[in-house]
């Protein structure tokens, strides 16, 4: 789908092709199918975000059993802890699942080794360049799919042998880049030859359909899976997401070069005061962020902890099983794509 030097004017027809030309019948329903779900052996072209302190074996298995690609977060785990989650996930599902390796994690070396030893089918990466580990992962037969916030990093990932890239816009929760999904995805699609998965600001079928029209062959979803019944985070965290309004997210940490999007609370207000106070050192700011995600996700303190969520949090209305979330999104996307042809004369 790469076309250099001009906008790709066939995106709509390509997206419709995933619904019609590549359609598969499943119990009487037509299902969206793209190269990414066919090559990964999953039913739907949807990944669950590898959210630290959130994406454990329970959530990953729930998403994989529902037909998506569940992903275990490796950021908050050392090698032994990650291996235990992998073993547990394999007990809960016989479907493909992946592991997210956060390259800024203090445990990155042992985590990188574990995913190779366990021959995880898919590894996604974030917060850096995975080039150092690519040779070992590729030798283990792993499909490596880095999360990228820019065209330059997408090109670099392709040169290193990435199977695909996840183009993540700044609407997403957690660590984010500057470009929005709408601007970022088509630019990366026009630049690389490998598949592109869209992430950031995707919570329903309309946004999923839009991602396909931008040239993506799948989506990664984080915020909506926060309230999946299989998600084991504190109920207070889920309730905070369910109560979110459209302007309830905020960016902190820009001064340190790694901004984080989360829901506004007492922690973010205090952090922002100090972030723009020249008397506060970078080290003090870094220390303020230690342990705050775990405090919210596992301890339920959504006032003094960090509560990452994307700008679509206000669109998340109820707690549901992962299967319902995925089927609802794809049913709506099929309806949107099926009706889109009326605008093509």
KEKE-3310 file (N, C-alpha, C; in steps of 0.2 Angstrom, whole numbers, plus 5000, padded with zeros to 4 digits):
npx = (5004:5011:5014:5024:5027:5014:4997:4989:4976:4969:4964:4952:4945:4954:4952:4938:4940:4946:4934:4926:4933:4942:4935:4928:4918:4909:4900:4889:4891:4900:4917:4930:4945:4963:4980:4988:4981:4979:4993:4998:4990:4978:4961:4955:4961:4967:4977:4980:4986:5002:5002:5010:5010:4997:4994:4993:4994:4981:4973:4979:4977:4963:4961:4967:4960:4948:4950:4959:4976:4983:4993:5007:5014:5030:5037:5036:5041:5054:5065:5062:5049:5042:5043:5035:5022:5021:5020:5009:5000:5000:4993:4981:4977:4977:4980:4989:4999:5008:5022:5026:5041:5048:5060:5066:5066:5072:5075:5077:5087:5086:5073:5073:5080:5072:5061:5066:5071:5059:5052:5042:5028:5026:5034:5032:5039:5044:5048:5061:5075:5075:5085:5097:5093:5087:5093:5095:5081:5075:5082:5076:5064:5054:5042:5045:5038:5039:5033:5031:5033:5036:5041:5054:5059:5051:5056:5069:5066:5061:5073:5080:5074:5061:5045:5033:5026:5020:5011:5009:4999:4999:4987:4985:4986:4998:5016:5019:5021:5023:5015:4999:4987:4980:4988:5000:4999:4996:5008:5018:5013:5015:5029:5036:5038:5033:5019:5008:5001:4989:4988:4982:4969:4959:4944:4932:4922:4921:4933:4941:4938:4942:4956:4959:4956:4966:4976:4982:4984:4978:4974:4980:4974:4972:4966:4952:4953:4956:4945:4940:4933:4942:4953:4964:4967:4965:4948:4945:4953:4947:4934:4937:4941:4929:4921:4927:4929:4928:4939:4948:4961:4979:4995:5011:5028:5035:5045:5056:5057:5050:5035:5020:5003:4989:4975:4968:4972:4976:4989:4994:4992:5000:5012:5013:5014:5027:5035:5036:5043:5057:5066:5065:5073:5078:5080:5073:5060:5060:5060:5048:5039:5041:5035:5021:5012:5010:5004:4992:4986:4987:4986:4975:4974:4969:4970:4982:4991:4997:4987:4986:4978:4970:4964:4952:4946:4934:4924:4923:4912:4907:4910:4916:4917:4932:4929:4917:4920:4929:4921:4910:4917:4921:4910:4903:4913:4912:4899:4901:4911:4905:4894:4902:4904:4894:4898:4907:4908)
npy = (4994:5006:5022:5033:5050:5056:5057:5042:5037:5026:5021:5020:5010:5000:4997:4993:4982:4973:4970:4965:4959:4951:4945:4934:4920:4918:4909:4914:4928:4941:4944:4956:4954:4955:4956:4955:4948:4936:4932:4931:4922:4925:4929:4941:4957:4964:4971:4970:4983:4983:4986:4993:4986:4982:4974:4958:4940:4936:4946:4946:4933:4933:4942:4935:4923:4928:4931:4941:4948:4945:4953:4953:4963:4968:4977:4980:4968:4957:4944:4931:4934:4937:4926:4917:4923:4921:4907:4905:4911:4903:4892:4897:4900:4893:4900:4912:4924:4939:4948:4963:4972:4984:4996:5004:4999:4993:4980:4975:4968:4954:4952:4952:4941:4931:4931:4926:4914:4908:4908:4917:4921:4934:4949:4965:4982:4996:5013:5016:5010:4994:4987:4982:4969:4962:4953:4941:4939:4937:4926:4917:4915:4925:4937:4953:4968:4984:4998:5014:5032:5040:5044:5042:5032:5022:5018:5015:5003:4995:4993:4986:4973:4972:4964:4971:4988:4997:5011:5024:5036:5052:5053:5042:5033:5033:5033:5044:5051:5066:5067:5066:5052:5052:5060:5053:5039:5038:5044:5035:5023:5027:5027:5015:4997:4987:4979:4991:4995:5003:5014:5023:5033:5024:5017:5012:5005:5014:5021:5011:5008:5019:5019:5008:5014:5024:5016:5007:4990:4984:4987:4993:4993:5000:5008:5005:4991:4992:4991:4978:4963:4953:4960:4964:4975:4987:4990:5003:5010:5006:5011:5025:5027:5024:5035:5046:5061:5071:5080:5076:5070:5073:5079:5074:5076:5081:5089:5081:5073:5062:5061:5058:5052:5054:5052:5067:5071:5072:5069:5072:5086:5091:5087:5094:5107:5106:5102:5114:5122:5130:5128:5115:5100:5089:5076:5076:5077:5065:5056:5058:5051:5038:5022:5027:5022:5009:5011:5016:5006:4994:4996:5004:5018:5031:5044:5049:5041:5037:5037:5031:5034:5035:5048:5044:5039:5044:5039:5026:5016:5005:4990:4975:4959:4954:4948:4953:4966:4966:4960:4969:4981:4977:4973:4985:4992:4985:4989:5003:5003:4996:5005:5016:5016:5023:5036:5035:5039)
npz = (5000:4999:4993:4986:4988:4985:4991:4996:4987:4986:4999:5004:4996:4998:5012:5011:5004:5014:5020:5010:4999:5005:5014:5027:5031:5046:5056:5049:5048:5041:5042:5046:5039:5038:5031:5043:5053:5047:5045:5058:5064:5071:5075:5073:5068:5079:5092:5110:5120:5128:5143:5157:5173:5171:5160:5162:5163:5164:5157:5145:5140:5140:5130:5119:5119:5114:5101:5098:5099:5113:5125:5136:5148:5150:5157:5171:5176:5182:5175:5180:5185:5173:5166:5173:5171:5158:5158:5165:5156:5145:5151:5152:5139:5122:5111:5100:5109:5114:5120:5128:5127:5137:5133:5141:5154:5169:5169:5157:5150:5155:5153:5139:5136:5141:5133:5121:5124:5128:5116:5111:5101:5096:5099:5105:5106:5116:5119:5114:5104:5097:5091:5097:5102:5092:5083:5091:5094:5082:5077:5086:5080:5082:5079:5078:5083:5084:5094:5087:5086:5076:5059:5056:5066:5062:5050:5054:5062:5052:5044:5054:5053:5058:5059:5058:5061:5075:5074:5084:5090:5099:5106:5114:5130:5143:5139:5127:5110:5099:5087:5081:5079:5067:5059:5059:5056:5041:5036:5040:5034:5020:5020:5024:5020:5027:5037:5045:5060:5068:5082:5097:5102:5099:5101:5097:5084:5073:5074:5072:5059:5053:5055:5046:5034:5034:5030:5038:5044:5055:5072:5088:5104:5120:5131:5131:5135:5148:5156:5154:5159:5162:5165:5178:5186:5200:5205:5208:5198:5186:5188:5188:5175:5169:5173:5167:5158:5142:5142:5152:5152:5154:5150:5157:5162:5151:5151:5155:5144:5141:5140:5148:5146:5156:5168:5175:5192:5209:5210:5197:5197:5207:5202:5190:5194:5200:5189:5181:5188:5191:5201:5205:5203:5189:5194:5205:5200:5193:5204:5209:5201:5204:5207:5206:5196:5199:5212:5209:5199:5205:5219:5220:5223:5216:5217:5222:5214:5198:5184:5170:5154:5138:5127:5123:5134:5139:5130:5134:5142:5149:5159:5152:5145:5136:5124:5121:5119:5108:5098:5097:5093:5080:5074:5073:5065:5053:5049:5047:5037:5027:5024:5019:5006:4999:4998:4987:4971)
capx = (5000:5015:5014:5028:5026:5007:4992:4986:4969:4965:4964:4945:4944:4958:4948:4933:4943:4946:4928:4923:4937:4946:4930:4928:4911:4910:4893:4884:4893:4906:4922:4935:4952:4968:4986:4991:4978:4981:5000:4999:4985:4973:4954:4953:4967:4968:4981:4979:4992:5006:5002:5014:5005:4990:4993:4996:4992:4974:4971:4982:4974:4957:4960:4969:4954:4943:4952:4964:4982:4984:5000:5009:5018:5037:5041:5036:5043:5061:5065:5058:5042:5039:5042:5029:5016:5021:5018:5001:4996:4999:4988:4974:4975:4981:4980:4995:5000:5014:5025:5029:5047:5049:5067:5069:5065:5079:5075:5076:5092:5084:5067:5074:5083:5067:5056:5069:5071:5052:5050:5036:5027:5026:5036:5031:5043:5042:5052:5068:5076:5076:5090:5102:5090:5084:5097:5093:5074:5074:5084:5071:5058:5050:5040:5046:5034:5040:5029:5035:5030:5038:5043:5061:5059:5048:5061:5074:5063:5061:5080:5082:5071:5054:5039:5028:5027:5014:5011:5005:4998:4999:4981:4985:4988:5005:5021:5017:5025:5020:5011:4992:4986:4977:4994:5006:4998:4997:5015:5022:5011:5018:5036:5038:5035:5030:5013:5007:4996:4987:4986:4981:4963:4954:4940:4926:4922:4922:4940:4945:4937:4946:4963:4960:4956:4972:4981:4984:4981:4976:4974:4981:4969:4974:4961:4946:4954:4957:4939:4939:4932:4948:4959:4964:4968:4960:4942:4945:4956:4942:4929:4940:4941:4922:4919:4931:4926:4933:4945:4951:4968:4984:5002:5016:5034:5037:5052:5060:5058:5046:5028:5015:4996:4985:4969:4970:4971:4980:4996:4996:4992:5006:5018:5014:5017:5035:5038:5037:5046:5064:5070:5065:5078:5075:5080:5067:5054:5060:5058:5041:5036:5043:5030:5015:5008:5008:5000:4985:4984:4987:4984:4968:4975:4968:4971:4990:4994:4996:4981:4987:4972:4970:4959:4946:4943:4927:4920:4923:4906:4905:4915:4914:4922:4936:4926:4911:4923:4931:4915:4907:4921:4922:4903:4902:4918:4909:4894:4904:4914:4899:4891:4906:4904:4889:4901:4911:4904)
capy = (5000:5011:5026:5039:5057:5058:5054:5036:5038:5020:5018:5017:5004:4994:4995:4989:4975:4969:4968:4961:4954:4946:4943:4927:4919:4915:4908:4918:4935:4943:4946:4959:4951:4959:4952:4955:4943:4930:4930:4930:4916:4927:4930:4949:4961:4969:4970:4973:4986:4980:4992:4991:4985:4981:4968:4952:4934:4936:4950:4944:4927:4935:4945:4930:4919:4932:4932:4946:4946:4948:4955:4953:4969:4966:4983:4979:4961:4954:4938:4926:4936:4937:4919:4915:4926:4917:4900:4906:4913:4897:4888:4900:4900:4890:4905:4916:4930:4942:4951:4970:4974:4991:4996:5008:4995:4991:4973:4974:4963:4948:4951:4951:4934:4926:4930:4922:4907:4905:4908:4920:4922:4941:4954:4972:4985:5003:5018:5015:5006:4987:4985:4978:4963:4960:4947:4935:4937:4934:4919:4913:4915:4930:4942:4959:4974:4990:5004:5020:5038:5045:5040:5040:5026:5016:5016:5011:4997:4991:4991:4980:4967:4971:4961:4977:4993:5000:5018:5026:5043:5055:5052:5036:5033:5031:5036:5046:5056:5072:5067:5062:5046:5054:5062:5049:5033:5038:5045:5029:5019:5029:5026:5008:4992:4982:4981:4996:4994:5010:5014:5029:5036:5019:5013:5009:5003:5020:5023:5005:5008:5025:5017:5004:5019:5027:5012:5002:4983:4982:4992:4991:4996:5000:5011:5001:4985:4993:4989:4972:4959:4949:4965:4963:4981:4989:4993:5011:5012:5005:5016:5032:5027:5024:5042:5051:5066:5071:5084:5073:5068:5078:5076:5076:5073:5083:5092:5075:5070:5056:5063:5052:5054:5050:5056:5072:5070:5076:5068:5076:5093:5092:5085:5099:5113:5106:5102:5120:5126:5129:5126:5108:5097:5083:5070:5076:5075:5057:5052:5059:5046:5031:5018:5029:5018:5003:5013:5016:5000:4988:4998:5008:5025:5035:5051:5050:5037:5039:5033:5031:5032:5039:5053:5041:5036:5046:5034:5019:5017:4999:4985:4970:4954:4955:4945:4958:4972:4965:4959:4975:4985:4974:4974:4992:4994:4982:4993:5009:5002:4994:5011:5021:5016:5027:5042:5034:5039)
capz = (5000:4999:4987:4988:4985:4985:4996:4994:4985:4986:5005:5006:4993:5001:5018:5009:5002:5019:5022:5005:4995:5010:5019:5029:5034:5053:5059:5045:5048:5037:5047:5043:5039:5034:5031:5049:5057:5044:5046:5065:5066:5076:5072:5072:5067:5085:5098:5116:5122:5133:5148:5163:5179:5169:5155:5165:5159:5164:5152:5138:5138:5139:5123:5114:5118:5111:5094:5096:5101:5120:5126:5143:5149:5153:5160:5178:5178:5180:5170:5183:5185:5166:5164:5177:5168:5151:5159:5167:5150:5141:5154:5151:5132:5117:5106:5101:5112:5114:5126:5127:5131:5137:5132:5147:5160:5172:5168:5149:5148:5157:5149:5132:5135:5142:5127:5116:5127:5128:5109:5111:5094:5094:5104:5104:5110:5117:5123:5112:5098:5099:5087:5101:5103:5086:5080:5095:5094:5075:5077:5089:5076:5085:5075:5082:5081:5088:5094:5085:5086:5071:5053:5057:5070:5058:5045:5057:5064:5046:5043:5058:5052:5061:5055:5057:5066:5078:5074:5090:5091:5105:5110:5118:5137:5145:5136:5120:5106:5098:5082:5082:5075:5060:5055:5059:5052:5034:5034:5040:5028:5014:5020:5025:5016:5031:5039:5050:5065:5071:5090:5100:5101:5096:5106:5094:5077:5069:5074:5069:5052:5050:5054:5040:5028:5034:5027:5043:5043:5061:5077:5095:5109:5127:5136:5132:5138:5155:5159:5152:5165:5163:5168:5186:5190:5205:5203:5208:5192:5181:5189:5186:5168:5167:5174:5163:5153:5136:5143:5158:5152:5154:5149:5162:5160:5144:5153:5155:5137:5140:5142:5149:5146:5161:5170:5180:5199:5214:5208:5191:5198:5210:5197:5185:5198:5201:5182:5178:5194:5189:5207:5206:5198:5185:5198:5210:5196:5192:5210:5210:5197:5206:5210:5206:5192:5203:5217:5206:5196:5210:5226:5219:5225:5210:5218:5223:5209:5191:5181:5162:5150:5132:5126:5122:5140:5140:5126:5137:5146:5154:5160:5148:5143:5131:5118:5119:5117:5101:5093:5097:5089:5073:5071:5071:5059:5047:5047:5044:5030:5022:5022:5017:4998:4997:4996:4982:4965)
cpx = (5004:5015:5018:5026:5019:5003:4990:4979:4965:4963:4957:4943:4948:4954:4942:4935:4944:4940:4925:4928:4941:4941:4930:4921:4912:4903:4888:4886:4899:4911:4928:4942:4957:4974:4989:4988:4979:4988:5001:4994:4980:4966:4953:4960:4967:4972:4979:4986:4995:5007:5005:5009:4998:4989:4997:4993:4985:4971:4973:4978:4967:4956:4962:4963:4948:4944:4957:4971:4983:4992:5002:5014:5025:5040:5042:5039:5051:5060:5061:5050:5038:5038:5036:5023:5015:5018:5011:4997:4995:4994:4981:4972:4979:4982:4987:4994:5007:5016:5028:5035:5048:5057:5070:5068:5072:5080:5076:5081:5089:5077:5068:5077:5077:5062:5059:5069:5064:5049:5043:5034:5028:5029:5035:5036:5041:5048:5060:5068:5078:5082:5095:5100:5087:5087:5094:5085:5072:5076:5080:5064:5052:5048:5040:5042:5035:5035:5033:5031:5032:5040:5050:5062:5056:5053:5067:5072:5063:5068:5083:5079:5064:5049:5034:5030:5020:5015:5006:5005:4998:4992:4981:4987:4995:5010:5019:5022:5021:5014:5004:4992:4984:4983:4999:5005:4999:5004:5019:5020:5015:5026:5039:5035:5032:5023:5013:5001:4995:4986:4986:4974:4958:4951:4934:4927:4923:4929:4944:4944:4941:4953:4964:4960:4962:4978:4984:4980:4978:4976:4977:4977:4972:4968:4955:4947:4955:4951:4936:4938:4938:4954:4958:4967:4963:4954:4941:4948:4950:4936:4931:4940:4934:4919:4922:4927:4931:4939:4949:4958:4973:4991:5007:5022:5037:5044:5057:5061:5054:5039:5024:5008:4992:4979:4971:4968:4975:4987:4998:4996:4998:5012:5019:5016:5025:5038:5040:5040:5054:5069:5070:5069:5075:5075:5074:5060:5054:5058:5051:5037:5037:5037:5022:5010:5005:5003:4992:4982:4983:4984:4977:4968:4975:4969:4978:4994:4993:4992:4982:4980:4973:4964:4952:4943:4936:4922:4919:4917:4904:4910:4912:4919:4926:4933:4920:4914:4925:4926:4911:4910:4921:4915:4902:4907:4915:4904:4896:4907:4909:4895:4895:4906:4899:4892:4906:4907:4907)
cpy = (5006:5015:5032:5045:5060:5055:5047:5036:5032:5017:5016:5011:4998:4992:4991:4982:4971:4966:4963:4956:4949:4944:4935:4926:4915:4915:4913:4925:4936:4946:4950:4955:4954:4954:4951:4949:4936:4928:4928:4924:4918:4929:4937:4952:4967:4966:4973:4977:4983:4985:4989:4991:4983:4975:4962:4946:4934:4940:4948:4938:4928:4937:4940:4925:4922:4933:4937:4944:4950:4949:4956:4959:4966:4971:4982:4972:4960:4948:4933:4928:4935:4930:4915:4917:4922:4910:4900:4907:4907:4892:4890:4900:4896:4894:4909:4922:4933:4945:4958:4971:4981:4992:5000:5005:4993:4983:4971:4968:4956:4946:4949:4944:4929:4925:4926:4915:4904:4905:4911:4922:4929:4945:4961:4976:4993:5007:5016:5011:4999:4984:4980:4970:4959:4953:4940:4934:4934:4927:4914:4912:4920:4935:4949:4965:4980:4995:5010:5026:5043:5040:5038:5033:5020:5014:5013:5004:4992:4988:4986:4974:4966:4968:4967:4982:4995:5008:5021:5034:5046:5055:5047:5038:5031:5035:5038:5051:5062:5071:5063:5056:5047:5056:5057:5042:5033:5040:5039:5024:5021:5028:5019:5003:4986:4984:4986:4995:5001:5009:5022:5032:5031:5016:5010:5008:5008:5021:5017:5006:5014:5023:5013:5009:5023:5023:5007:4995:4980:4988:4989:4996:4995:5002:5007:4994:4986:4991:4982:4968:4955:4954:4965:4969:4982:4992:5000:5014:5012:5010:5023:5032:5028:5031:5047:5055:5067:5075:5082:5071:5074:5075:5079:5073:5076:5086:5087:5072:5064:5057:5057:5055:5050:5055:5061:5070:5074:5075:5072:5084:5095:5092:5091:5106:5112:5105:5108:5125:5125:5127:5119:5105:5091:5077:5070:5074:5067:5054:5053:5054:5039:5028:5021:5026:5012:5005:5014:5010:4995:4990:5002:5015:5029:5042:5053:5046:5040:5034:5034:5029:5037:5044:5050:5038:5038:5042:5027:5019:5011:4994:4979:4965:4956:4953:4950:4964:4972:4964:4965:4980:4983:4974:4981:4995:4991:4986:5000:5008:5000:5000:5016:5021:5021:5034:5041:5034:5036)
cpz = (5000:4993:4989:4984:4984:4990:4992:4993:4985:4993:5007:5002:4996:5008:5016:5007:5008:5022:5017:5002:4999:5015:5021:5032:5041:5056:5055:5045:5044:5042:5043:5044:5035:5034:5038:5053:5054:5045:5054:5068:5071:5072:5069:5072:5073:5090:5104:5118:5128:5139:5155:5169:5178:5165:5158:5161:5159:5158:5145:5136:5136:5132:5118:5113:5114:5104:5093:5098:5108:5121:5133:5143:5153:5157:5167:5180:5177:5176:5173:5183:5178:5164:5167:5174:5161:5152:5161:5161:5146:5144:5153:5144:5128:5111:5106:5105:5112:5120:5124:5131:5131:5138:5138:5154:5163:5171:5161:5147:5149:5153:5142:5131:5136:5136:5122:5118:5127:5121:5108:5104:5092:5100:5101:5108:5111:5120:5121:5105:5100:5096:5091:5102:5097:5083:5084:5094:5087:5074:5081:5086:5078:5080:5079:5079:5085:5088:5092:5084:5081:5065:5053:5060:5066:5053:5048:5059:5058:5044:5047:5058:5055:5056:5053:5062:5069:5078:5079:5091:5098:5109:5115:5125:5138:5141:5129:5116:5104:5092:5084:5077:5068:5056:5054:5055:5045:5032:5035:5035:5022:5014:5020:5021:5020:5034:5045:5054:5068:5079:5092:5098:5097:5101:5103:5087:5072:5068:5071:5061:5049:5050:5048:5034:5028:5031:5032:5042:5050:5066:5084:5100:5116:5132:5137:5136:5146:5159:5157:5159:5167:5165:5175:5189:5195:5202:5203:5201:5187:5182:5187:5179:5165:5168:5171:5158:5147:5137:5150:5158:5152:5153:5155:5160:5154:5146:5153:5149:5136:5143:5143:5150:5152:5163:5175:5187:5203:5212:5202:5192:5202:5206:5192:5188:5198:5194:5179:5183:5192:5195:5208:5201:5195:5190:5203:5206:5195:5198:5211:5207:5199:5209:5210:5202:5196:5209:5215:5203:5200:5217:5226:5222:5218:5211:5218:5218:5202:5187:5173:5159:5144:5132:5125:5128:5141:5135:5129:5143:5150:5154:5156:5147:5137:5124:5116:5116:5110:5096:5092:5092:5081:5070:5068:5065:5053:5044:5044:5038:5025:5020:5018:5009:4995:4995:4990:4975:4959)
residu = (UNK:UNK:UNK:UNK:UNK:UNK:UNK:UNK:UNK:UNK:UNK:UNK:UNK:UNK:UNK:UNK:UNK:UNK:UNK:UNK:UNK:UNK:UNK:UNK:UNK:UNK:UNK:UNK:UNK:UNK:UNK:UNK:UNK:UNK:UNK:UNK:UNK:UNK:UNK:UNK:UNK:UNK:UNK:UNK:UNK:UNK:UNK:UNK:UNK:UNK:UNK:UNK:UNK:UNK:UNK:UNK:UNK:UNK:UNK:UNK:UNK:UNK:UNK:UNK:UNK:UNK:UNK:UNK:UNK:UNK:UNK:UNK:UNK:UNK:UNK:UNK:UNK:UNK:UNK:UNK:UNK:UNK:UNK:UNK:UNK:UNK:UNK:UNK:UNK:UNK:UNK:UNK:UNK:UNK:UNK:UNK:UNK:UNK:UNK:UNK:UNK:UNK:UNK:UNK:UNK:UNK:UNK:UNK:UNK:UNK:UNK:UNK:UNK:UNK:UNK:UNK:UNK:UNK:UNK:UNK:UNK:UNK:UNK:UNK:UNK:UNK:UNK:UNK:UNK:UNK:UNK:UNK:UNK:UNK:UNK:UNK:UNK:UNK:UNK:UNK:UNK:UNK:UNK:UNK:UNK:UNK:UNK:UNK:UNK:UNK:UNK:UNK:UNK:UNK:UNK:UNK:UNK:UNK:UNK:UNK:UNK:UNK:UNK:UNK:UNK:UNK:UNK:UNK:UNK:UNK:UNK:UNK:UNK:UNK:UNK:UNK:UNK:UNK:UNK:UNK:UNK:UNK:UNK:UNK:UNK:UNK:UNK:UNK:UNK:UNK:UNK:UNK:UNK:UNK:UNK:UNK:UNK:UNK:UNK:UNK:UNK:UNK:UNK:UNK:UNK:UNK:UNK:UNK:UNK:UNK:UNK:UNK:UNK:UNK:UNK:UNK:UNK:UNK:UNK:UNK:UNK:UNK:UNK:UNK:UNK:UNK:UNK:UNK:UNK:UNK:UNK:UNK:UNK:UNK:UNK:UNK:UNK:UNK:UNK:UNK:UNK:UNK:UNK:UNK:UNK:UNK:UNK:UNK:UNK:UNK:UNK:UNK:UNK:UNK:UNK:UNK:UNK:UNK:UNK:UNK:UNK:UNK:UNK:UNK:UNK:UNK:UNK:UNK:UNK:UNK:UNK:UNK:UNK:UNK:UNK:UNK:UNK:UNK:UNK:UNK:UNK:UNK:UNK:UNK:UNK:UNK:UNK:UNK:UNK:UNK:UNK:UNK:UNK:UNK:UNK:UNK:UNK:UNK:UNK:UNK:UNK:UNK:UNK:UNK:UNK:UNK:UNK:UNK:UNK:UNK:UNK:UNK:UNK:UNK:UNK:UNK:UNK:UNK:UNK:UNK:UNK:UNK:UNK:UNK:UNK:UNK:UNK:UNK:UNK:UNK:UNK:UNK:UNK:UNK:UNK:UNK:UNK:UNK:UNK:UNK:UNK:UNK:UNK:UNK:UNK)
# end
